[in-house]
Amino acid sequence: MSEDRRKAWADPKDHKIWRLIGKGLILLSVCVGLIHTYLWFRYLDTRPAYPDPSQGRVYVMNNHGIYRYLTKKKTISLR
């Protein structure tokens, strides 16, 4: 009975299916990473680089040397 199971997994069709699933997961992870990076830099680009006390944007966020100013509410929500 165990030999039948081994033969089932050795079927070339199964190898193709698992290879396709693996490539699909790799593609999905690359796409998620690229979208995350795009959204993060888009977020940074839409925040002011200088403090604006009239809007409450006085809390600095340092992202690897890129300084942006946020409100207290946004600062707390990013933690």
N, C-alpha and C positions, 0 to 999 in steps of 0.2 A: 504494500500500500504506500509506503514512503517513497518507493521508486517512482510511482505514478505522479506524485506531487513534484518530485524533482524534474521529471520529464516535462511536466506542464510549465514549469518556470523556465525551462530551457527552450521553449518554443520561440522561434525567431520573431513571431508577431508580437509576443509579449515584450521582447527587448525593444522593439520599435516604439511600442506604446510608452514604455517607461522613459525612453530617451526623449520622446516628444513631450511628455509631462515635465521632465527635467529642464528641457530647453524653454518650455513655457514659463516655468517658475523663475528661471534666470532672467528671462525677458521682463517678466512682471516686476521683479525686484529692481532691475535697472530703471524701469519706467518710474516706479515709486520713488527711487532715489533722485532721479532727475526732476521730477515734479516737486519734491520736497525742497530741493536746492533752489529751484526757480521761485517758489512761493516765499522762501525765506529771504532771498535777495530782493524780491519785489516788496516785501514788507519793510526791509531796511530802506529801500529807495523812497518809500512813501512817508517816512518819518523825518522830521526836521533835524538838521545837523547842528542847529543852534538852539539854545533854550528860548522858550516863549512863555514867560510867566503869565501873560494874559489868558492863555489857554490851559495853564497848569502843567505845561510840558517842561518840567524842571528836573526830572529824574533821569540821570544819564544811564544809558545802556552801552556797554563796551563789548563789541563783537570783534575780537582780534584786531583792535586798533581802529575800527569804524565806530564812531560815537554817534548815537542818536538819542534824542530826548523824548521821553514818554511821560504820560500822566501817571499819577499814583495808581489808578485803577488798572491800567495796562501793565505797569510794572509788577503788580501783584498777580495778575492773571498769567504772566509768562513764567512765573516761578513754579 
